[in-house]
């Protein structure tokens, strides 16, 4: 799991990050939220280049949001 600071977004006084996965065997980026950047492909590519690796313990606060997203993905691809 990786994140990259997205300076184009800010919520009140909270910095915003774009989260995505990278396949460690192929370096393939797995980003189910990439479509939100469809008109900003250069920004998305910069976010991928400035990625910061995260451990699961650092993203504990996001666990609930990630679980909701995971459930939606599983429903879409019928896992």
For each residue, the residues with C-beta under 8 A, 3 or more apart:
1: 19 20 21 53 54 55 56 59
2: 19 20 21 22 51 52 53 54
3: 17 18 19 20 51 52 54 59
4: 17 18 20 46 47 48 50 51 52
5: 15 16 17 50
6: 9 16 17 18 43 47
7: 10
8: 40 43
9: 6 16
10: 7 14 15 16
11: 14 16
12:
13:
14: 10 11
15: 5 10
16: 5 6 9 10 11
17: 3 4 5 6
18: 3 4 6 33 37 44 47
19: 1 2 3 33 59 62
20: 1 2 3 4 29 30 31 33 34 48 51
21: 1 2 29 30 31
22: 2 27 28 29 30 51
23: 26 27 28 29 30
24: 27
25:
26: 23
27: 22 23 24
28: 22 23
29: 20 21 22 23 48
30: 20 21 22 23
31: 20 21 34
32: 69 73
33: 18 19 20 36 37
34: 20 31 37 38 44
35: 38
36: 33
37: 18 33 34 40 41 43 44 47
38: 34 35 41
39:
40: 8 37 43 44
41: 37 38 44 45
42: 45 46
43: 6 8 37 40 46 47
44: 18 34 37 40 41 47 48
45: 41 42 48 49
46: 4 42 43 49 50
47: 4 6 18 37 43 44 50 51
48: 4 20 29 44 45 51
49: 45 46
50: 4 5 46 47
51: 2 3 4 20 22 47 48
52: 2 3 4
53: 1 2
54: 1 2 3 58 59
55: 1 58 59
56: 1 59 60
57: 60
58: 54 55
59: 1 3 19 54 55 56 62 63 66
60: 56 57 63
61:
62: 19 59 65 66
63: 59 60 66 67
64: 67 68
65: 62 68 69
66: 59 62 63 69 70
67: 63 64 70 71
68: 64 65 71 72
69: 32 65 66 72 73
70: 66 67 73 74
71: 67 68 74 75
72: 68 69 75 76
73: 32 69 70 76 77 79
74: 70 71 77 78 79
75: 71 72 78
76: 72 73
77: 73 74
78: 74 75
79: 73 74
